[in-house]
Amino acid sequence: MAKIAVIYWSGTGNTETMANAVVEGINEAGGTAELFQVSDFDKATLGDYEAFALGCPAMGSEELEYDEFQPFWDDTKELYGDRKVVLFGSYEWADGEWMETWRADADAAGVNVVDTLIVYDAPDAEGEASAQVLGAKLV
């Protein structure tokens, strides 16, 4: 059974809703999901997980949240190895450029990103279903 960490930052609750749906998808597909706010995840336990779902909304001018999530990402992006990773988050303006930038950074670091998901504003039923499918891809 795959042990998967779902690590996220959420300011308005939209990305948290997505994270919960990712957890549901992992569990329904037969994996074991553990949910963490990024500030509560111990980077020393990274090796305990077989896959990762990382969630962060678009902030500022299309960037990752800079106080907690960006430092976490910078500290860990070289450590995922060949383990599966999905990236997800919500946005309320522009066109999702932050995810394209994040994905390019992940690719440059050698992260095995199997998929990404962005949802405009609060996830509706379709957005939550897409997040569940995203989670299932990690199992």
ZALO-162956 format. One record per residue: x, y, z of N, C-alpha, C, O in turn. Coordinates in steps of 0.2 Angstrom, whole numbers, plus 2048, in hexadecimal, padded with zeros to 3 digits. Layout:
ZALO-162956
XYZXYZXYZXYZ/...
end
This chain:
ZALO-162956
8047FA800800800800804806800809807804/80380B7FB8078117FA806816800800817801/80B81880380B81D80880C824805812825803/80882880580882F801807835805802835809/80C83980580B8408098078458048098467FE/8028488077FF84E8038018548077FE85480D/80485880480785E8088058648048068657FE/8028698087FF86F8057FF87580980187580F/7FE87B8067FE8818097F78848067F6884800/7F388780A7ED88A8087EB89080C7EB890812/7EA8958087E889C80B7E089D80C7DE89F811/7DD89B8077D589C8077D18958097CB89580A/7D58908087D18898097D08858037CF87F803/7D18897FD7D08857F77D58807F57D387A7F3/7DB8817F77E187C7F67E08767FB7E18717FA/7DE8788017DC8738067D786E8047D7868805/7D28718017CC86D7FE7CF8687F97CD8627F9/7D386B7F57D68667F07DA8617F37DA85B7F1/7DE8637F87E285E7FC7DE8587FF7E08527FE/7D985A8027D48558057D18507FF7D184A801/7D08537FA7CD84F7F47D384A7F17D28457F0/7D984D7F17DF8497EF7E08437F47E183D7F2/7DF8447FB7DF83F8007DA83A7FE7DB8347FF/7D483C7FD7CE8377FC7D08337F67CF82D7F6/7D38367F07D58327EA7DA82D7EC7DA8277E9/7DF82F7F07E482A7F27E18247F67E381E7F4/7DD8267FB7DA8207FF7D681C7FB7D68167FC/7D281F7F77CD81B7F37D18167EE7CE8117EC/7D78187EC7DB8147E77DF80F7EB7E280B7E7/7DE80F7F17E280A7F57E880C7F87EC8087FB/7EA8127F87F08157FB7EE8178027E9817804/7F48198057F381C80C7F582380C7FB82580B/7F182880D7F382F80C7F48328137F0831818/7F98368147F983A81A7F98428187FD844813/7F584681B7F484D8197F885181E7F8851824/7FC85681B80085B81F7FF86281C7FF863816/7FE86782080086E81E80786E81E80B86B822/80A87281981187281881587481E81A87181F/81287882281687A82881687482E81A875832/81286F82D81286A83181686382F81685E832/81886482981C85E82682385E828826863827/82585882A82C85882C830855826830850824/83485A82483885881E83D85281F83F84E81A/83F85082584384B82783F84482584283F825/83884482583583E82383383D81C82F83881A/83684181883584181083683980E83283780A/83B83681083C82F80E83782A81083882480E/83382C81582E827817828826812824822813/82882A80D82282A80882482880182A8297FF/81F8247FE8218227F781F8277F28218267EC/81A82C7F38188317EF8168377F28158377F8/81583C7EE8138437F180E8467ED80E8467E7/80984A7F080584E7ED8068557F18068567F7/80885A7ED80A8617EF8058667ED8048667E7/80386A7F17FE86E7EF7FF8757F28018767F8/7FF87A7ED8008817EF7FC8867EA7FC8847E4/7F888A7EC7F588F7E87F98947E47FF8957E7/7F78977DF7FB89D7DC7FA8A37E17F58A47E4/8008A67E28018AC7E68048B17E38078B07DD/8038B77E58068BD7E28068BD7DB8008BD7D8/80B8BE7D880B8BE7D080D8B77CE8128B67CB/8088B37CF8098AC7CC80F8A87CF8148A77CB/80F8A77D58158A47D98128A07DE80D8A07E0/81789B7E18158977E781589C7ED8188A17ED/81189A7F281189E7F881889E7FB81B8997FB/81A8A47FD8228A57FE8248A480582A8A4806/8208A480A8228A481182389D81382889B817/81F89881181F89181382088C80E82588880E/81C88D80881D8888038238887FF8268837FE/82588E7FD82B88F7F883188C7FC8358897F9/83288E80283888C80683888480683D881805/83288180883187A808833877801837872801/83087A7FC8318777F58398777F483C8737F1/83C87D7F584387E7F38478797F784C8777F5/8458777FD84987380284886B80084D867801/84386A7FC8418637FB8418617F484185B7F2/8418657EF8408637E884585F7E584485B7E1/84B85F7E885185A7E68508537E985484F7E8/84C8527EE84B84C7F28468477F08468427F3/8428497EB83C8447EA83F83E7E583B8397E5/84483F7E28478397DE8428377D983F83B7D5/8418307D883C82E7D383582D7D683182A7D2/83482F7DC82D82E7DF8288327DB82A8387D9/8228307DA81D8337D781B83A7DB81B83A7E1/81A83F7D78188457DA8128487D68138487D0/80D84B7D980884F7D58088567D980A8577DF/80785B7D58078627D77FF8657D67FC8637D1/7FD8687DB7F686B7DA7F58727DD7F98737E2/7F08757DC7EE87B7DF7E987F7DC7E787E7D6/7E78847DF7E18897DC7E488F7DA7E98917DD/7E08937D67E289A7D47DC89E7D37D689B7D2/7DD8A47D47D78A97D37D88AE7CE7D38B37CD/7DD8AF7CB7DF8B47C67E48B17C17E68AB7C2/7E58B47BB7EA8B27B67E88AB7B37E28AA7B3/7ED8A77B17EB8A17AD7EE89B7B07EE8967AC/7F189B7B67F58957B87FC8957B77FF88F7B7/7FF89A7B580689A7B480A8987B98108957B8/8088997C080C8967C580D88F7C581288C7C7/80888B7C38098847C280E8827BD81287D7BE/80E8867B78128847B281A8867B481E8827B3/81B88B7B882188D7BB8238877C08298857C0/81F8857C48208807C982287A7C68278767C8/81E8787C181F8717BD8268727BA82A86D7BA/8288777B782F8787B48348787B98398747B7/83387B7BF83887A7C48398737C683F8717C7/83386F7C78338687C98378647C483B8607C6/8368657BE8398617B88408637B884485E7B8/8428697B984A86B7BA84D8677BF8538667BF/8498667C584C8637CB84C85B7CA84E8587CF/8498597C58498527C484384E7C88438487C9/83E8527CA8388507CE83484C7C983384E7C3/8318467CB82D8427C78268447C78228407CA/8248497C481D84C7C48198487BF81A8487B9/8148447C28108407BE80A8447BB8068427B6/80884A7BF80284E7BD8028547C18058557C6/7FE8597BE7FC85F7C27F58607C17F285E7BD/7F28647C67EB8667C67EB86D7C87ED86F7CE/7E78727C47E68787C77DE8797C77DB8777C2/7DB87D7CC7D487E7CC7D38857CD7D68887D2/7CF8887C97CD88F7CA7C98907D07C488D7D1/7CB8947D57C78967DB7C68907DF7CA88C7E0/7C08907E27BE88A7E67BC8847E27B98857DD/7BF87E7E47BE8787DF7B68777E07B38767E5/7B38767DA7AC8737DA7AD86C7DA7B28697DB/7A78687D97A78617D97AB85E7D37AF8597D5/7AC8617CE7B085F7C87B88607CA7BC85B7C9/7B98657CE7C08667D07C28617D57C885F7D5/7BD8607DA7BF85B7DF7C08547DC7C48507DE/7BC8527D77BC84C7D47C384B7D17C68467D1/7C58517CD7CC8517CA7D18507CF7D684D7CD/7D18537D57D68527DA7D684B7DD7DB8497DE/7D08487DD7D08417DF7D483C7DA7D88387DC/7D383E7D47D683A7CE7DD83B7CF7E18377CE/7DF8417D07E68437D17EA83F7D67EF83C7D5/7E683F7DC7E983B7E27EA8337E07EF8307E2/7E58317DC7E582A7DA7EB8287D67ED8227D6/7ED82D7D27F382C7CE7FA82A7D27FE8287CF/7FA82C7D880082B7DC8008247DF8058217E1/7FA8207DF7FA8197E27FD8147DD7FD80E7DE/
end
